[in-house]
Amino acid sequence: MTVTALRVDKSETRQLGERDLSSSGSRLGEPIDWHISNGTFFTAFVAIAAVLAAAALIVR
């Protein structure tokens, strides 16, 4: 089995970062828009609440 490594110069990584930043349309220091559907949010909220409730019952 061989392992390959990606070696990139600092200037090349800077170019990749600048290209990614310009393609996303956001500027440095500004928050990036995060889109989530209501169903996904509710599912995540219920899951987190369940984990916290289980942890509270275990600790108690």
C-alpha positions in Angstrom: 0.0 0.0 0.0 1.4 3.4 -0.9 0.7 6.7 0.7 0.7 9.8 -1.4 1.1 13.3 0.1 -0.1 16.5 -1.3 2.6 19.1 -1.2 1.7 22.6 -2.0 3.7 25.8 -1.8 2.5 28.6 0.5 1.9 30.9 -2.5 -0.2 28.1 -4.1 -2.3 27.6 -1.0 -2.9 31.4 -0.8 -4.1 31.4 -4.5 -6.5 28.5 -3.7 -7.8 30.4 -0.7 -8.3 33.6 -2.6 -10.0 31.8 -5.4 -12.4 30.1 -2.9 -13.0 33.4 -1.1 -13.8 35.2 -4.4 -16.1 32.4 -5.6 -18.2 32.4 -2.5 -18.7 36.1 -2.8 -17.9 36.9 0.9 -15.3 39.2 2.2 -12.9 38.5 5.0 -14.5 39.2 8.4 -18.1 39.0 7.1 -20.2 36.1 8.2 -21.0 33.4 5.6 -24.7 32.8 5.0 -25.8 29.5 6.4 -29.0 28.0 5.0 -30.9 25.3 6.8 -34.5 24.1 6.2 -37.0 24.2 9.0 -37.4 20.4 9.1 -33.6 19.9 9.4 -33.4 22.5 12.2 -36.3 20.9 14.1 -34.7 17.4 13.8 -31.4 18.7 15.0 -33.1 20.6 17.9 -35.0 17.5 19.0 -31.9 15.3 18.8 -29.8 17.8 20.9 -32.7 18.1 23.4 -32.9 14.3 23.7 -29.1 14.0 24.3 -29.3 16.7 27.0 -32.3 15.1 28.7 -30.5 11.7 28.7 -27.4 13.3 30.1 -29.4 15.0 32.9 -31.1 11.7 33.8 -27.8 9.9 33.9 -26.1 12.6 36.1 -29.1 12.7 38.4 
